[in-house]
Amino acid sequence: MALRMRFAALAALGAIAVAPGATPATAAPATTPADEPPLLCLITTSTVAWANGYQADITIKNISTGRITWQAKLTVPSGTVTGWDATFTRFGTQYTIAPPTHAPTLGPTAIATFGYTGTGSPVLPTVTCTQTD
């Protein structure tokens, strides 16, 4: 995948060398391989740490042309997490974070944000997005 992306980037810059007498190759646009799902969302995170804890803010933007839903997973080594603007469910040291009931899906270009405070060192969630259409 990295080689394909590098090839596409070089092709876009016109930086591909062709041996004399060879037919130049044309690079296909950078796409997601067939065995990988298309990119549906863009995730941005920010954290602020203090002596015994932190605050994390997460933004999810729908970059697809359809409606999506999202889910996040968070594993904290110890302590607790207190969150807002999402539904937090705790199972031991793991949290499942789901969209709030008033906004279960995101339309094209829509944005959702949620955040939480925790104890210890900052821990960020793994976010997955799923097409709903």
Secondary structure as the mmCIF struct_conf table of DSSP 4:
data_model
#
loop_
_struct_conf.conf_type_id
_struct_conf.id
_struct_conf.beg_label_comp_id
_struct_conf.beg_label_asym_id
_struct_conf.beg_label_seq_id
_struct_conf.end_label_comp_id
_struct_conf.end_label_asym_id
_struct_conf.end_label_seq_id
HELX_RH_AL_P HELX_RH_AL_P1 ALA A 2 ALA A 12
TURN_TY1_P TURN_TY1_P1 LEU A 13 GLY A 14
TURN_TY1_P TURN_TY1_P2 PRO A 20 GLY A 21
HELX_LH_PP_P HELX_LH_PP_P1 ALA A 22 ALA A 25
HELX_LH_PP_P HELX_LH_PP_P2 ALA A 27 ALA A 30
TURN_TY1_P TURN_TY1_P3 ALA A 34 ASP A 35
BEND BEND1 GLU A 36 GLU A 36
HELX_LH_PP_P HELX_LH_PP_P3 PRO A 37 LEU A 39
STRN STRN1 CYS A 41 TRP A 50
TURN_TY1_P TURN_TY1_P4 ALA A 51 ASN A 52
STRN STRN2 GLY A 53 ASN A 62
BEND BEND2 SER A 64 GLY A 66
STRN STRN3 ILE A 68 THR A 75
BEND BEND3 PRO A 77 GLY A 79
STRN STRN4 VAL A 81 TRP A 84
BEND BEND4 ASP A 85 ALA A 86
STRN STRN5 THR A 87 PHE A 91
TURN_TY1_P TURN_TY1_P5 GLY A 92 THR A 93
STRN STRN6 GLN A 94 ALA A 98
TURN_TY1_P TURN_TY1_P6 THR A 101 HIS A 102
STRN STRN7 LEU A 106 LEU A 106
TURN_TY1_P TURN_TY1_P7 PRO A 108 THR A 109
STRN STRN8 ILE A 111 THR A 119
BEND BEND5 GLY A 120 SER A 121
STRN STRN9 THR A 126 GLN A 131
#
